[in-house]
């Protein structure tokens, strides 16, 4: 899809979308629980659909109606799990599959399997498990046991979360030792907070995650909290003259809650470390372009997201006349005069690139291809910004 933007000033109140990170964790916890659970305030983004589909294959009975998922027990239906493009789904469920001692085939997009999986590959190799990756799929089989595991903390916290899920239901106690630097620690804290609500107690002691085995997940009804990450992409419109009030953001351990503080700090040229909030990268680059520019450190891991987010943002910001510089672990946005793009923008099939560029397009007008990328995390995005006054028209995109 191509989105055609005209200059627009947005205003009004909006409810923060539900947290995708929390929804993944609640749905998996509900699957592991001892009875029927109700998970309210679910948005059926492509990533959440992937997790629901995979859990159904693993034996969950799941129905979703009016934003509420009811999760109950069933029988294993399918050993093929389609993760689509969801890294969270893949990395959370591989260790769970490895507790079942049967062969599973994980499928997904080519881009998904280009993202790192080496931590699990090493675990499988050391234990004699099957781990066979080919084009668009991964086969695994093994019986994961309790014990001591070492994981690099600078690749993705999703590996830590996946092991926590699996080891918490495995007999015997375990320790996950994190090799510093411990990046995206806040996402591990989100995991611990979510599991605690299902009666599962995991302790983080410095760089050690202490997992008591054989724990039981208690069935319960629970509501997904508002998402600070996607809220940042809405609130950013206020940095270019809009007047939007975002409601429904509760006190949370989400690392992306720092966005409000970072937006304020960008009133002056500054240096910001985004090691613990990499998903904010594209929108912070945009806000810096709207203000005085900035230097962002801790950007190395943006290369292995849905796109190379530093490269993609540099390419697209240049179409607005905005100058940037990229180094190994830094991204610099220079103070520049923003102009209307003379060529069509690209989302790079990345939801966060699309939403970040939308803020600038409402200021200048212009077009962007690959608008369907928002379905990955925030399918209601265009309806929401239109309700606030954004002038956007959608057009089917055809290959020439």
MORA-V643258 format. One record per pair of residues at least 12 apart in sequence whose ideal C-beta (glycine too) atoms are under 7 Angstrom apart, sorted by the first residue. I is the first residue (numbers start at 0). J is the second residue. D is the distance in whole Angstrom. If there is no record, write none. Layout:
I,J,D
I,J,D
//
This chain:
0,370,4
0,371,5
0,393,5
0,394,7
0,395,7
0,396,6
1,366,6
1,367,7
1,368,5
1,370,6
1,394,5
1,396,5
2,366,7
2,367,5
2,370,4
2,391,5
2,393,6
3,366,5
3,391,7
3,392,5
3,394,7
4,360,4
4,361,6
4,364,6
4,365,6
4,390,7
4,391,6
5,364,5
5,390,4
6,361,7
6,362,7
6,363,7
6,364,5
7,361,5
7,388,6
7,389,5
7,390,5
8,240,6
8,241,5
8,388,7
9,236,5
9,241,4
9,243,6
9,361,7
9,384,6
9,387,4
9,388,5
9,389,6
10,241,6
10,242,4
10,243,7
10,387,6
10,388,6
11,243,6
11,387,5
12,244,5
12,246,6
13,233,6
13,243,6
13,245,6
13,383,6
13,387,6
14,246,5
14,247,5
15,225,3
15,226,6
15,230,4
15,245,5
15,246,7
15,247,4
15,248,5
16,42,6
16,226,5
16,229,5
16,377,6
16,379,7
17,40,5
17,41,6
17,42,5
17,223,4
17,225,7
17,226,6
18,223,6
18,224,5
18,225,7
18,226,4
18,253,7
19,44,6
19,46,6
19,47,6
19,226,6
19,376,5
20,186,7
20,189,6
21,189,7
21,193,6
21,223,5
21,224,6
22,41,6
22,47,6
22,223,5
23,50,5
23,87,5
23,91,6
24,189,7
24,190,6
24,193,4
25,38,5
25,193,6
25,221,6
25,223,6
26,38,6
26,50,6
26,51,7
26,54,6
26,68,6
26,70,7
27,91,6
27,164,6
28,193,6
28,194,6
28,197,4
28,216,6
29,70,4
30,54,5
30,57,7
30,59,5
30,70,6
31,164,7
31,168,6
31,216,4
32,197,6
32,216,4
32,217,6
32,218,5
33,215,6
33,216,7
33,217,7
33,218,6
34,218,3
35,69,7
35,70,7
35,71,4
35,218,6
36,70,5
36,218,5
36,219,6
36,220,7
37,67,6
37,69,5
37,220,4
38,67,7
38,68,4
38,70,7
38,221,6
38,223,7
39,66,7
39,67,5
39,222,4
39,223,7
40,66,6
40,222,5
40,223,4
41,63,6
41,66,5
41,67,7
41,68,5
41,223,6
42,378,7
42,379,7
43,63,7
43,378,7
44,374,6
44,375,6
44,376,5
44,377,6
44,378,6
45,83,6
45,84,7
45,374,5
45,375,5
46,85,4
46,87,6
46,88,7
46,375,6
46,376,6
49,81,7
49,82,5
49,83,4
49,85,4
49,88,5
50,85,7
50,88,5
51,68,7
52,81,6
53,80,4
53,82,6
53,88,6
53,92,6
55,76,6
56,76,5
56,77,4
56,79,7
56,80,5
57,75,6
58,72,7
58,73,5
58,74,5
58,75,5
58,76,6
59,73,6
60,72,7
60,73,4
78,101,7
78,102,6
78,103,5
78,104,6
79,104,5
79,106,6
80,92,6
80,103,6
80,105,5
80,106,7
81,106,5
81,107,7
82,105,6
82,106,7
82,107,4
82,111,6
83,107,6
83,108,7
84,107,6
84,108,5
84,110,6
84,111,5
84,305,7
84,375,6
86,111,6
86,114,6
86,157,6
87,157,6
89,105,6
89,107,6
89,111,6
90,155,7
90,157,4
90,158,6
90,161,5
91,157,7
91,160,6
91,161,5
91,164,6
93,105,7
93,119,5
93,139,6
93,161,6
94,143,6
94,161,4
94,162,5
94,164,6
94,165,4
95,164,6
95,165,5
96,139,6
97,128,7
97,139,6
97,141,5
97,143,4
97,165,6
98,143,5
98,165,5
98,168,7
98,169,6
100,141,7
100,142,4
101,140,6
102,129,7
102,138,6
102,140,4
103,139,6
104,136,6
104,138,5
105,136,6
105,137,4
106,135,6
106,136,5
107,135,7
109,135,6
112,132,6
112,135,6
112,137,7
114,303,6
115,154,5
115,155,7
115,303,6
118,150,6
118,151,7
118,154,7
118,158,5
119,158,7
122,148,7
123,139,7
123,141,6
126,141,6
128,140,6
128,141,3
129,141,7
143,165,5
143,169,6
144,169,7
145,166,6
145,169,5
145,170,6
145,171,3
145,172,6
145,173,4
145,212,5
146,173,6
147,173,7
147,174,5
147,176,7
148,162,6
148,173,7
148,175,5
148,176,7
149,176,5
149,178,6
150,175,6
150,177,6
150,178,7
151,178,5
152,177,4
152,178,6
152,179,6
152,180,6
152,181,4
152,182,6
153,180,5
153,182,5
156,183,4
156,186,4
156,187,5
159,175,6
159,177,7
159,187,5
159,208,6
160,186,7
160,187,7
160,190,4
162,175,6
163,190,6
163,201,6
163,208,6
163,210,6
166,210,4
166,212,6
167,199,5
167,201,7
167,210,6
167,212,7
167,214,5
168,214,7
169,212,5
170,212,5
170,213,5
171,212,5
172,210,7
172,211,5
172,212,5
173,210,4
173,212,6
174,207,6
174,209,6
175,208,4
175,210,7
176,206,7
176,207,6
177,206,4
177,208,7
179,206,6
181,206,6
182,274,5
182,275,7
182,300,7
183,254,7
183,275,6
183,277,7
184,275,6
185,252,6
185,253,7
185,254,3
185,275,5
186,254,7
187,203,7
188,252,4
189,252,6
189,253,6
191,203,6
192,252,5
196,221,6
197,216,5
197,217,6
197,219,7
198,215,7
198,216,7
198,217,4
199,214,5
199,216,6
224,249,5
224,251,6
225,247,4
225,248,5
225,249,6
227,248,6
227,251,7
227,253,5
227,255,4
227,256,5
227,258,6
228,255,4
228,278,5
228,279,7
229,376,7
229,377,5
230,245,5
230,248,6
231,255,6
231,258,4
231,279,6
231,282,5
232,282,5
232,354,4
232,355,7
233,245,6
235,282,5
235,285,6
235,286,6
235,358,5
236,358,6
236,361,7
238,262,6
238,286,5
238,289,5
238,290,7
239,289,5
239,358,6
239,362,5
243,387,6
254,275,5
254,276,5
255,276,5
255,278,6
255,279,6
257,276,6
258,279,6
261,283,6
262,286,6
265,286,5
265,287,5
265,290,5
265,293,6
266,290,6
267,291,6
268,291,4
268,292,5
268,293,6
269,293,6
270,293,7
270,294,4
270,296,6
271,283,7
271,293,6
271,295,5
272,296,5
272,297,5
273,295,6
273,297,5
273,298,6
274,297,3
277,300,5
277,301,6
278,351,6
280,295,7
280,298,6
280,301,5
280,308,6
281,308,6
281,312,6
281,351,5
281,352,6
281,355,4
282,355,5
283,295,6
284,312,5
284,316,7
284,330,7
284,332,5
284,355,7
285,355,5
285,358,5
285,359,6
287,332,4
288,316,6
288,321,5
288,332,5
288,335,7
288,337,7
291,334,6
292,332,5
292,333,5
292,334,4
293,332,6
294,329,6
294,331,5
295,329,7
295,330,5
296,328,6
296,329,5
297,328,7
298,328,6
298,329,6
298,330,5
299,327,7
299,328,5
305,348,7
305,349,4
305,350,7
306,347,4
306,348,7
306,349,4
306,352,6
308,349,7
308,351,7
308,352,7
309,325,5
309,330,5
310,325,7
311,347,4
311,349,6
311,352,5
312,352,7
313,325,6
315,344,5
315,345,7
315,352,7
315,356,6
318,340,4
318,342,6
318,344,6
319,337,5
319,338,6
319,340,6
319,359,6
319,363,7
320,335,6
320,336,6
320,337,6
320,338,4
321,335,4
321,337,6
322,335,5
337,359,7
337,362,7
337,363,6
338,363,7
339,363,4
339,364,6
339,365,6
340,363,7
340,365,5
343,366,5
343,367,7
343,368,6
344,356,6
344,365,6
344,366,7
344,367,4
345,367,7
345,368,5
345,369,6
346,367,6
346,368,7
346,369,4
346,370,6
346,372,4
347,369,7
348,369,5
348,372,5
349,372,6
350,372,5
350,373,5
350,375,4
350,376,5
350,377,7
353,367,7
353,369,7
353,370,6
353,372,5
353,373,6
354,373,7
354,380,6
357,384,7
361,389,6
368,396,6
370,393,6
//
